[in-house]
Amino acid sequence: MKKDSIVVFRRDLRIADNAALSAAMAAGPTLAVYVLDDAADGRPLGGAGRWWLHYAIVRLQRQLADLGVPLILRKGDLNTAVIDVAIATGACRVHWNRRYTPWGARADKALGIELQRIGILSDSFEGAYLREPGTLLAKSGACYRVFAHFYKASLAMAEPSAPLAAPGRQTMPDISVESETLEDWRLLPRNPDWASGLRRAWAPEASSGESRLFEFLNKDVASYAQDRDRPDIDATSALSPYLAHGELSPRQLWHAARRIQRASPGEGPGIDSFLRQLVWRDFSANLLYHFPDLANRPFQEKFERFPWADDPASLEAWRRGRTGYPWIDAGMRQLWVTGWMHNRVRMGVGSFLTKHLLLPWQCGEAWFWDTLVDADPAQNIANWQWVAGCGADAVPYFRIFNPITQGEKFDPTGRYLRRWQPAASSYVPGSAGVPPIIGHRQGRERALAAFRSLSDR
Ligand SMILES: Cc1cc2nc3c(=O)[nH]c(=O)nc-3n(C[C@H](O)[C@H](O)[C@H](O)COP(=O)(O)OP(=O)(O)OC[C@H]3O[C@@H](n4cnc5c(N)ncnc54)[C@H](O)[C@@H]3O)c2cc1C
């Protein structure tokens, strides 16, 4: 009789287009393991990420049950837990989808070695990105540092492979190994329950990534190219949390969008522009893959000497949406209430923090990590470095977004302002009754002087 296979889930909480799950089920009776490991992302998940994870696991558990696959939950060190379950069940092979963060790749390598030592086989698979990080290189063999070149090279290749269908049902294996329960983990906040805004924004018990994708491709994608910078319109897909937790794969999105494009060629520009964003996602993952120190050090070395400020009061005002700039405070409020912020506003609040306030990008990255439902190590780190001007292909440091005109330009109807800063009459600083923590011109000039000091030394 065939022995059991184990599939280990991480940020790939789906059953379709999951190469590890398909391979495990093809090999024999399969059981699934998810380990809540504080080191899995190099640091514990943030509050909003934990909230999302709870519902993502509920959805996964349901889908796996339909396939006849039991899901064992464990908390602690991932490798210890997997080995423990493998030994307890007498499994002969462990399958997983590869991770590309420095800490994830290291842990997976160690798991493979440890399993081999005790005579258990392991197999790893790809599928978290359109193309596996580390495989798309310039002719010189170096990695791309400029997005436009990476994008062009990506388009010049064959289409990303088609997503795999969900595997067929198996007879539920009879296993006696213990599982913790999701309730044991207390991923949802209590006392206080700060998640009512998240529940309203995402309806986690009623909606799924598939339904959101379907709605986006059949409705909003047509105007995506022209409206994607408008936070006053729900013009973007809001699929980022599903991608971040792997409930949807980028290849599923890519091919679903291509199917619509073939059927309605008029929607070409919207779809091309949407697919381009998925390539940005690949680009960020490649940056962290090739520059494993990206979490701690600026991509552009000269920024090691940047005179960042130490100003806890301003940082707190930024986090709480009390800078006195309605554009910034609206974004921070949207983030706090819904666990998500529009990309254009993320760029604005990031620029304000690192330029007007001269605060280190890591402070903003850490706050986003705690408050975003789509918090993802590679995307968050690479985008923060980009917005701070010290990252790869970054917005130049001296391009300082104007927090007044940006609001006026990207929220022409004022709908975003009314929703997230109802007390403000306009994007003029102070118009919500909170005095600005720094003058726009003063902040801008101070930032430019700090930047100039890099070349003066
Ligand atoms: C400072 C800062 C921090 C960010 N942190 C994160 C993060 O932790 N997690 C995260 O998923 N995104 C992050 N982003 C990128 C981007 O803001 C979000 O992916 C996007 O707003 C999600 O909304 P959407 O799904 O509607 O995007 P859409 O416009 O519908 O785009 C589709 C998908 O493409 C990808 N994408 C879009 N924009 C980017 C981008 N700039 N870089 C990389 N991938 C992108 C996302 O996976 C997104 O879901 C950050 C951006 C900034 C400026």
The ligand as an ORCA input file, in Angstrom:
! r2SCAN-3c Opt
* xyz 0 1
  C       4.915     52.004      0.229
  C       4.195     50.853     -0.454
  C       4.042     49.628      0.209
  C       3.392     48.556     -0.416
  N       3.243     47.361      0.266
  C       2.637     46.310     -0.350
  C       2.467     45.061      0.324
  O       2.883     44.858      1.474
  N       1.804     44.068     -0.331
  C       1.338     44.222     -1.606
  O       0.746     43.284     -2.161
  N       1.516     45.384     -2.277
  C       2.133     46.419     -1.697
  N       2.281     47.608     -2.376
  C       1.956     47.660     -3.819
  C       0.551     48.146     -4.187
  O       0.244     49.335     -3.534
  C      -0.536     47.123     -3.893
  O      -0.175     45.866     -4.414
  C      -1.860     47.547     -4.540
  O      -2.259     48.797     -4.058
  C      -2.894     46.503     -4.264
  O      -4.132     46.909     -4.760
  P      -4.857     46.128     -5.922
  O      -4.867     44.670     -5.631
  O      -6.155     46.792     -6.156
  O      -3.869     46.398     -7.134
  P      -4.128     46.341     -8.707
  O      -3.852     47.700     -9.231
  O      -5.415     45.722     -9.035
  O      -2.909     45.429     -9.204
  C      -3.015     44.003     -9.319
  C      -1.933     43.342     -8.499
  O      -0.643     43.710     -8.967
  C       0.265     43.789     -7.884
  N       0.765     45.173     -7.745
  C       0.106     46.326     -7.958
  N       0.916     47.387     -7.736
  C       2.097     46.871     -7.358
  C       3.341     47.461     -6.986
  N       3.534     48.775     -6.956
  N       4.351     46.639     -6.630
  C       4.200     45.300     -6.653
  N       3.041     44.685     -7.001
  C       2.012     45.465     -7.348
  C      -0.508     43.439     -6.615
  O      -0.295     42.078     -6.328
  C      -1.942     43.737     -7.030
  O      -2.896     43.008     -6.304
  C       2.912     48.704     -1.750
  C       3.062     49.941     -2.395
  C       3.696     51.002     -1.753
  C       3.852     52.303     -2.495
*
